[in-house]
């Protein structure tokens, strides 16, 4: 017992030395203990809850390499910048790296000089990286999935490499003697999402740490507006907060660019941010916003993860997002310093008579999903009993996405991250992702109470009133 206490005091001392905090915030210490013991973990902590430290500290204290699978370059580089400022052995691999830096990272990987390596799921499963990780002298100790909700939201129809991550542990395990633990970290995961993560990642009796998404300093508001009224309300809102940092979320690149131009014409210093910009343009915009050269930007969901600015005082959704998880993630950019932040959603009236664009947008996404499912059904009839993912992707349009959907429906399993095998028997149909936020927009109940119930925090939701949302007020 004394030895365990001594070891834990060493862990706390390392935490204090590296990060300078007096002690862990609950449940950081418990998560760190679990990861140090080599156990799988599923961790759901609210935005700003200090998730990164929970997996960075165990990786730095142990020998071997921890792979951190991350969805966006900005997220990787933000965490890496903080680690390098503390002179810690970490690196990243992604498509935006200059060739000489990529070569240095691969050399450090082969020489065992890294404790943390950040990469996307696509980079992890690329041949040059995978071959190096499988070398007998490279010891992989852990696989961490950061922003794990991306597997649930994107893994079937956008970034299918996510659904193959569960096969990575077994494949890497065949190359080394030591066991590999898997941990998933996110700020938003309801019970269905947690079940999906456990199944896809093949988590083994994971330690689960689940906290509610409630942030008392985020004051939620919803306004139902006509198209003209929505623009004018946005303009007044932004004009009255010209000296405060904020974000405007839109659902498409077109709306993002249109709003930025429309606000610029009214004297606002702003810009649009979306995935269609070059990596250099996105980094410049992030830097301008972080340094307050731009007080606010109009952006799509491409902006936010990995950009940590504590003093964001307002977040506006010009259109409601599709998923409640998206909504909670995006409003979580506000008020990270603990001070109050306004959250405003400008919704169109639900019939579509006055503003058909939102209804049309919902229909577009629903139709696109149905088409992807139909292509997967057609592909299922043409698949050989076993095959390679790369070969199917080359032969069929959206072949990798179709395989991902077939995996979600139980029609195939992964032999390893690069090969599949058909499964005979009963299958389930992956559910269409519907417009989850509709009931949230219409509720007359406390908005935070609605979100707590939606994310499975039923005990906390009972008789809950935040006192700060539009319905409570």
Secondary structure as UniProt FT lines:
FT   HELIX           2..19
FT   TURN            26..27
FT   HELIX           28..36
FT   TURN            37..38
FT   STRAND          41..44
FT   TURN            47..48
FT   HELIX           51..61
FT   STRAND          65..69
FT   HELIX           73..85
FT   TURN            86..87
FT   STRAND          90..93
FT   TURN            95..96
FT   HELIX           99..110
FT   TURN            111..112
FT   STRAND          116..119
FT   HELIX           121..124
FT   HELIX           127..133
FT   TURN            136..137
FT   STRAND          140..145
FT   TURN            146..148
FT   HELIX           149..154
FT   TURN            155..158
FT   HELIX           160..164
FT   HELIX           166..173
FT   TURN            174..175
FT   STRAND          181..186
FT   HELIX           191..201
FT   STRAND          207..210
FT   TURN            216..217
FT   STRAND          218..225
FT   HELIX           227..239
FT   TURN            240..243
FT   STRAND          245..249
FT   HELIX           253..264
FT   TURN            265..267
FT   STRAND          272..273
FT   TURN            275..276
FT   HELIX           279..290
FT   TURN            291..292
FT   STRAND          296..299
FT   TURN            301..302
FT   TURN            305..306
FT   TURN            310..311
FT   STRAND          312..317
FT   HELIX           324..331
FT   TURN            332..333
FT   TURN            336..337
FT   STRAND          341..348
FT   TURN            350..351
FT   HELIX           356..380
FT   TURN            381..382
FT   STRAND          386..388
FT   HELIX           389..395
FT   TURN            397..398
FT   HELIX           399..408
FT   TURN            409..410
FT   STRAND          412..416
FT   TURN            417..418
FT   STRAND          419..422
FT   TURN            436..437
FT   HELIX           438..442
FT   HELIX           447..454
FT   TURN            455..456
FT   HELIX           458..461
FT   TURN            462..463
FT   TURN            470..472
//
